[in-house]
Amino acid sequence: MGPALAASLQLAGHRPVAVSGVSDASRRRAERLLPDVPLVTPEQVLARADLVLLTVPDDALPGLVEGLADTGSVRPGQLLVHTSGRYGTKILDPALRAGALPLALHPAMTFSGTPVDVQRLAGCSFGITAPAELRLAAEALVIEMGGEPEWIAEEARPLYHAALALGANHLVTLVAQSMDLLRAAGVDAPDRMLGPLLGAALDNALRSGDAALTGPVARGDAGTVAAHVAELHKHAPQTVAGYLAMARATADRALAHGLLKPEFAEDLLDVLANRPGGPTGSTGPTSPTCPTGSTGPEVPTGPEDSSGPQDSSGSENPTGPGEPTDSGEPTDSGDPAGPGDLAGPGDPTGSESPDGTEGDAR
């Protein structure tokens, strides 16, 4: 994420003056998107910049902020921006006490570490949290990058981030599993087969919400779902838990919105509870009062992505701050945020570097 944000701000007239990165991969990304910007230590980044972008994983952010404040690296009046979806501005309190101006700007986007990331920021929503007196500065920075500001309350940040992780991170897992199963079924080009289908499904879901639900679960085809489960047990047992969990969630939503008829629900829920002797195709007895939650024991689906070091924007693991701006230099773009130069941020959000979880601090 870091190099993309810095390159985008550079296009708006800011001047990246320094970057700090831990891994070789993160340094290569910085060199690709921010050529000729010097690679220095985190402390040197803060010494040179008016605007500092901390593009590090969620779990690394508290220690980074405290370390920078404790070492006296933070200067009064310096704009300090983190890009974590999980945190608001309270995480920057140690730097605030040192006189920094705190902003939380989280792009709701996945990043690859390539120049295409800069283009993807156009129209991208940013989850913003900032003190009232810095709202204009936060909005200005987002708009300069071509983004759309979306204000998120401090206490709502974890829920906001969980929502993005649920939609984006888990989507990648579901699509990858679907492609694997299609290959096992003999499909030569699963990406070509899924592209139009998934594109239409996403468009319909964004337009119509639960009304866009289709397929055997929403129809109550218990026999078809039972056949799915049997095939998955045979060919890809590692996918059964995820299939059952998502199908149960789909059944609950379909019932609640009147798409799944109650008379078809009981047999379907028996299949999804993975009970022995479930139906093989019959619709079963009418059960108009079948509860939507009585789906049997929960099947664990593993830890959620948002709890790991990678955020929904997925920046990698660094130990230094984001990219800054030369202090004291006027910004070419007349940015109301006030910084003159900026140092490019850390690692791409949305993709892990091949060498692990290390990222950049700019």
Secondary structure by P-SEA (a helix, b strand, c coil): caaaaaaaaaaacccccccccccaaaaaaaaacccccccccaaaaaacccbbbbcccccccaaaaaaaaaaccccccbbbbbcccccccccaaaaaaabbbbbbbbbccccccccccccccccbbbbccccccaaaaaaaaaaaacbbbbbbcccaaaaaaaaaaaccaaaaaaaaaaaaaaaaaccccccccaaaaaaaaaaaaaccccccccccccccaaaaaaaaaaaaacccccaaaaaaaaaaaaaaaaaaaccccccccaaaaaaaaccccccccccccccccccccccccccccccccccccccccccccccccccccccccccccccccccccccccccccccccccccbbbcc
